[in-house]
Amino acid sequence: MSSIPKSRNKREALVKATIHLVNNNGFHAAPMSKIAKMAGVSPGTIYLYFENKQDLVNQVYIEVKASFTQFAFKDYVETASIAIDFEKIWKNIAAFKLNEIEESMFLSQCENTPMIDEPSRKEGLKHLSPLLTLWERGQAEGVIKPVSPYLLYAFSIYPISFLLQQRERFEIKPENINEAYEMAWNSIKI
């Protein structure tokens, strides 16, 4: 086995351990020593890939955000209909959040913490550019409310994270996804 795959495996193990520990213990209760132990590497190995814990968390956030948005925009081709385009993206986002639980929980944690630095947040936001462009187009066409993209996100996308957190109390069925989509669309359309 060459050192490149072995090196990649160690880094991937560190990323997975970080996601798991942050999801289960929070950022502050996920020290580098625990991350290394869970990943099956020596604590010093972390520093071959990451400068410090802040760098580790930021890089993991950016990678997970990239994976999330790659899934969200898969097969997305702009059409003439803002509603059809938004539904495609929204349902992809819902599928990711409901099926990729560990990554989704990690992103939710990241959205609600000051642990992620501003450059990393901006990098993560860049990955959402197709959605932001769709909303701008919808606003220009008078289809989407002329409000901040943060408000659009808060009312149409963020509720999926809430549903994810309620999985033990609320069984999410396909009809619930359709109802949630309709509510999301109704919250942002004019």
TAVEN-V127478 format. One record per pair of residues at least 4 apart in sequence whose C-alpha atoms are under 6 Angstrom apart, sorted by sequence separation. I is the first residue (numbers start at 1). J is the second residue. If there is no record, write none. Layout:
i: [I,I]
j: [J,J]
//
This chain:
i: [3,5,18,21,22,25,46,47,51,55,61,66,70,82,86,87,94,95,96,101,129,139,149,150,152,153,154,166,167,172,176,182,22,36,50,138,139,36,50,138,36,97,139,22,21,33,18,72,17,72,17,72,17,14,13,156,145,144,145,144,145,143,144,143,82,58,65,58,62,23,19]
j: [7,9,22,25,26,29,50,51,55,59,65,70,74,86,90,91,98,99,100,105,133,143,153,154,156,157,158,170,171,176,180,186,27,41,55,143,144,42,56,144,43,104,146,30,30,43,35,89,35,92,38,93,39,39,39,184,188,188,189,189,190,189,190,190,138,116,124,120,124,106,106]
//
